[in-house]
Amino acid sequence: MQRRRESGHRNQLRHTFATGLADQGVSVYELRQMLGHSSIQTTSRYTAAVGQETRAAADPVYKVLE
């Protein structure tokens, strides 16, 4: 159980790190190399998350404008 928890924390830290870099404009190709992914589709999850957070933050503004 302890190992599973530690693994989850590592994965969360890795995800936070990658999403933060994507948010700062690091390209998906650079992220792919840093994270050691063989597939660009795997890495693109981080850049997709950035777009979702931006849309979610802007959503209340659009509701007021309607």
N, C-alpha and C positions, 0 to 999 in steps of 0.2 A: 504494500500500500504506500509506503514511504517513497519508494522509487517512482511509482506512478505520479505521485504528487510533485516530486522534484522534476520529472520529465515534463509535466504540464507547465511548471513555472519556467523552465528553459524555453519551451515552445512559445509561451506567452511573451517572454522577453524578446525572443527572436522576431516574433510578429510585430511587436511594438517598435523595435528597432527598424525593421524593414518598412513598416508603414510610415514612420517618421521620416525616413530618407525619401520615400516616394512623395510625401507631402512637401518636402523641400526641393523637389524637382529632379531628383536622381532618376535617371532613365531606367526603364525596365530591363534593359540589357546590362547595365552596370549592376543593378540589384541581383540579376540572375547570376552573374559571375561571383559577386560577394557571397551569396547564399549557397552557391554550389549546386544550383538546380540544373538538371539536364534539359528540362522543358520550359520554354518561355511561358506556357500556359500556367504552370505552377506559380511562377513569379508574378504573373499578371493579376493574381488575386490581391496582391498588396496594392497595386495601382488602382484596381477596381474599388477597393475599400476606401481609398482616399476620395474618389468621386462620389461614393455613397454618402460619406460624412459631409461633404460639401453640399450636396443636394439636400440632405436632412437639415443642415443648418440654415439653408436659404428657404426652405419650405414655408415657415411662418411668414416670411416677407411676401411671398407670392399669394398666400391666403388673404393677407390684408389688402393687397392690390386688386383682388378680384371683385 
